[in-house]
């Protein structure tokens, strides 16, 4: 799946407090790995999960090999509506 970096960050910023922890627990991964998925680059405490960024408009295009974190984030956002 492809998404702009700005759109990916916008989703992250819309998440309520505690969502990173909730996603990490649901998927059995570290919180830092979730943060890295949304654009952080602190690789000492977490991993990257199939996120590839190509320069371009809208902050660049992000190709996501693994959409589980994005799906979990969208589920949380849908609960708020």
C-alpha positions as a Python dict, from the first residue, in 0.01 Angstrom:
ca = {
    (1, 'X'): (0, 0, 0),
    (2, 'X'): (116, 355, -70),
    (3, 'X'): (31, 663, 138),
    (4, 'X'): (189, 1007, 161),
    (5, 'X'): (412, 1069, 459),
    (6, 'X'): (195, 1367, 556),
    (7, 'X'): (-121, 1151, 552),
    (8, 'X'): (49, 886, 765),
    (9, 'X'): (161, 1147, 1019),
    (10, 'X'): (-187, 1302, 1018),
    (11, 'X'): (-336, 966, 1119),
    (12, 'X'): (-84, 937, 1400),
    (13, 'X'): (-160, 1288, 1526),
    (14, 'X'): (-535, 1217, 1531),
    (15, 'X'): (-492, 912, 1755),
    (16, 'X'): (-601, 962, 2116),
    (17, 'X'): (-351, 944, 2399),
    (18, 'X'): (-249, 587, 2473),
    (19, 'X'): (-307, 459, 2120),
    (20, 'X'): (59, 379, 2052),
    (21, 'X'): (65, 159, 2361),
    (22, 'X'): (-266, -1, 2268),
    (23, 'X'): (-148, -83, 1915),
    (24, 'X'): (182, -222, 2045),
    (25, 'X'): (6, -450, 2292),
    (26, 'X'): (-248, -568, 2035),
    (27, 'X'): (23, -659, 1785),
    (28, 'X'): (279, -777, 2043),
    (29, 'X'): (547, -529, 1928),
    (30, 'X'): (733, -249, 2103),
    (31, 'X'): (584, 98, 2133),
    (32, 'X'): (893, 239, 1962),
    (33, 'X'): (830, 14, 1663),
    (34, 'X'): (482, 168, 1634),
    (35, 'X'): (633, 518, 1657),
    (36, 'X'): (894, 429, 1392),
    (37, 'X'): (613, 313, 1162),
    (38, 'X'): (463, 661, 1181),
    (39, 'X'): (791, 834, 1098),
    (40, 'X'): (1013, 825, 1406),
    (41, 'X'): (1366, 699, 1354),
    (42, 'X'): (1476, 578, 1697),
    (43, 'X'): (1594, 234, 1596),
    (44, 'X'): (1778, 155, 1923),
    (45, 'X'): (1454, 63, 2099),
    (46, 'X'): (1238, -49, 1808),
    (47, 'X'): (1240, -181, 1456),
    (48, 'X'): (1107, -71, 1123),
    (49, 'X'): (827, -281, 979),
    (50, 'X'): (825, -265, 602),
    (51, 'X'): (818, 112, 568),
    (52, 'X'): (992, 261, 264),
    (53, 'X'): (988, 638, 202),
    (54, 'X'): (1048, 789, -141),
    (55, 'X'): (1095, 1168, -172),
    (56, 'X'): (810, 1359, -330),
    (57, 'X'): (514, 1589, -267),
    (58, 'X'): (318, 1558, 56),
    (59, 'X'): (633, 1464, 246),
    (60, 'X'): (705, 1181, 4),
    (61, 'X'): (539, 852, -71),
    (62, 'X'): (552, 581, 192),
    (63, 'X'): (521, 222, 76),
    (64, 'X'): (391, -2, 354),
    (65, 'X'): (472, -372, 324),
    (66, 'X'): (282, -446, 644),
    (67, 'X'): (-46, -263, 707),
    (68, 'X'): (-130, -411, 1050),
    (69, 'X'): (-30, -98, 1243),
    (70, 'X'): (-217, 132, 1004),
    (71, 'X'): (-525, -92, 1023),
    (72, 'X'): (-515, -87, 1405),
    (73, 'X'): (-480, 292, 1404),
    (74, 'X'): (-776, 332, 1169),
    (75, 'X'): (-985, 103, 1392),
    (76, 'X'): (-910, 328, 1690),
    (77, 'X'): (-1004, 638, 1490),
    (78, 'X'): (-1330, 472, 1378),
    (79, 'X'): (-1421, 404, 1742),
    (80, 'X'): (-1411, 778, 1809),
    (81, 'X'): (-1675, 854, 1550),
}
